[in-house]
Amino acid sequence: MVETVPLGTAHAKITGRLLKRFFLGVQEPAIVRAASPVDLGQYSDPEPDILLLRPQATEYGQAHPGAQDVHLLIEVSDSTLAYDQGIKRNLYARNGVREYWVVDVAGERAIVYRRPVNGAYASVREFGRGGKIAPETIPAIEVAVSDLFD
């Protein structure tokens, strides 16, 4: 069991804005979920703030999605930045989650981790205000970082 801190208003606002962008931008190539589990093996079912998943006929009604089903995981960090960039990043990379974003509320930036290799992400990039990011597997869904914080 992991104790969690109640979500702050900035966290809720940014999560809502990202969800709106993904719901409006995704047609068929993904399922959008919020705060839903991802099965990463025995005793490990983290619940990232946002998930973009491969489509599946049952919409994961029989079992939680696994790392192979994930297009993108996002954590919005207003009080858990070190945890999200440490323990969670390592967990996702070890299990082969292809793309992971950390939205740093205080720093007004997004850190994008891509291409897990040998338990670590081979690509790490930061995007501040003025930057635009899109999931590698669904590049048509572009997010302007400044839109998250205004």
Phi, psi and omega per residue, in radians:
M1 nan 2.436 3.102
V2 -2.130 2.187 3.066
E3 -1.289 2.493 3.117
T4 -2.120 2.718 3.106
V5 -1.614 2.467 3.092
P6 -0.999 2.533 -3.122
L7 -1.215 2.377 3.078
G8 -1.434 2.958 -3.104
T9 -1.167 -0.668 3.121
A10 -1.117 -0.728 3.108
H11 -1.028 -0.838 -3.120
A12 -1.112 -0.726 -3.132
K13 -1.101 -0.835 -3.097
I14 -1.165 -0.732 3.090
T15 -1.047 -0.770 3.112
G16 -1.071 -0.722 3.132
R17 -1.150 -0.730 3.093
L18 -1.120 -0.780 3.131
L19 -1.049 -0.771 3.124
K20 -1.026 -0.797 -3.135
R21 -1.065 -0.772 -3.115
F22 -1.238 -0.721 3.109
F23 -1.079 -0.694 3.140
L24 -1.301 -0.542 -3.043
G25 -1.574 -0.453 -3.084
V26 -1.518 2.210 3.031
Q27 -1.745 -1.511 -3.127
E28 -1.901 -0.324 -2.973
P29 -1.319 -0.029 -3.106
A30 -2.774 2.754 2.972
I31 -1.819 2.293 3.141
V32 -1.783 2.276 3.090
R33 -2.368 2.713 3.074
A34 -2.156 2.399 3.050
A35 0.799 0.841 3.126
S36 -2.042 2.606 -3.078
P37 -1.228 2.650 2.991
V38 -2.189 2.269 -3.079
D39 -1.457 1.934 3.113
L40 -2.018 0.554 3.078
G41 1.818 -3.099 -3.074
Q42 -0.949 2.205 3.083
Y43 1.127 0.349 -3.123
S44 -2.394 1.660 3.088
D45 -2.256 1.221 -3.134
P46 -1.110 2.763 3.141
E47 -2.138 1.444 3.139
P48 -1.086 2.791 -3.126
D49 -1.084 -0.716 -3.116
I50 -2.442 2.448 3.066
L51 -2.269 2.406 2.903
L52 -1.959 2.106 -3.015
L53 -2.051 2.684 3.019
R54 -1.086 2.494 3.092
P55 -1.095 2.556 3.094
Q56 -2.569 2.435 -3.066
A57 -0.964 -0.700 -3.110
T58 -1.525 -0.011 -3.087
E59 0.891 0.669 3.089
Y60 1.085 0.610 3.091
G61 -1.376 -0.285 -3.141
Q62 -1.665 -0.516 -3.116
A63 -2.777 2.690 3.082
H64 -1.139 2.615 3.071
P65 -1.133 2.668 3.046
G66 -1.860 3.129 -3.109
A67 -0.984 -0.619 -3.119
Q68 -1.169 -0.288 -3.122
D69 -1.607 -0.123 -2.984
V70 -1.604 2.188 2.925
H71 -1.421 -0.752 -3.017
L72 -2.766 2.407 2.959
L73 -2.038 2.469 3.109
I74 -2.279 2.346 2.953
E75 -2.012 2.263 3.026
V76 -1.699 2.066 -2.979
S77 -1.948 1.889 2.985
D78 -1.935 -0.377 3.094
S79 -2.380 0.037 -3.041
T80 -2.196 0.484 -3.033
L81 -1.013 -0.833 -3.117
A82 -1.081 -0.722 3.131
Y83 -1.146 -0.785 -3.112
D84 -1.184 -0.569 3.131
Q85 -1.579 -0.094 3.136
G86 -1.983 -1.588 -3.058
I87 -0.995 -0.868 -3.107
K88 -1.164 -0.781 3.115
R89 -0.990 -0.810 -3.129
N90 -1.120 -0.709 3.105
L91 -1.063 -0.820 -3.126
Y92 -1.140 -0.760 3.136
A93 -1.121 -0.794 3.131
R94 -1.013 -0.576 -3.087
N95 -1.651 0.054 3.016
G96 1.453 0.405 3.038
V97 -1.179 2.061 -2.951
R98 -1.192 -0.504 -3.123
E99 -2.607 2.358 -3.067
Y100 -2.458 2.215 3.092
W101 -1.973 2.444 2.975
V102 -2.032 2.089 3.083
V103 -1.687 1.956 -3.107
D104 -1.549 1.819 -3.062
V105 -1.082 -0.890 -3.090
A106 -1.136 -0.663 -3.108
G107 -1.502 -0.068 -3.121
E108 0.816 0.977 -3.126
R109 -2.624 2.902 3.024
A110 -2.181 2.345 3.074
I111 -1.883 2.173 -3.043
V112 -1.944 2.102 3.116
Y113 -1.900 2.277 -3.116
R114 -2.438 2.762 3.011
R115 1.042 1.335 3.100
P116 -1.183 2.309 3.113
V117 -2.413 2.144 3.098
N118 0.900 0.737 3.051
G119 1.423 0.171 3.107
A120 -2.463 2.745 3.113
Y121 -1.478 2.248 -3.126
A122 -1.341 -0.430 -3.123
S123 -2.156 2.217 3.081
V124 -2.348 2.159 3.119
R125 -2.393 2.540 3.078
E126 -1.890 2.465 3.105
F127 -2.261 2.149 3.078
G128 -1.794 -2.911 3.070
R129 -0.932 2.397 -3.083
G130 1.657 -0.332 3.112
G131 -1.464 2.721 3.067
K132 -2.255 2.427 -3.132
I133 -2.299 2.673 3.106
A134 -2.607 2.549 3.066
P135 -1.055 2.433 -3.140
E136 -1.039 -0.667 -3.075
T137 -1.447 -0.237 3.107
I138 -2.405 1.207 -3.011
P139 -1.157 -0.261 3.139
A140 -1.226 -0.295 -3.135
I141 -1.669 1.528 -3.090
E142 -1.682 2.442 3.138
V143 -2.099 2.190 3.024
A144 -1.471 2.116 -3.066
V145 -1.022 -0.708 -3.127
S146 -1.068 -0.521 3.116
D147 -1.124 -0.397 -3.136
L148 -1.314 -0.458 -2.986
F149 -1.921 -0.198 -3.130
D150 -1.382 nan nan
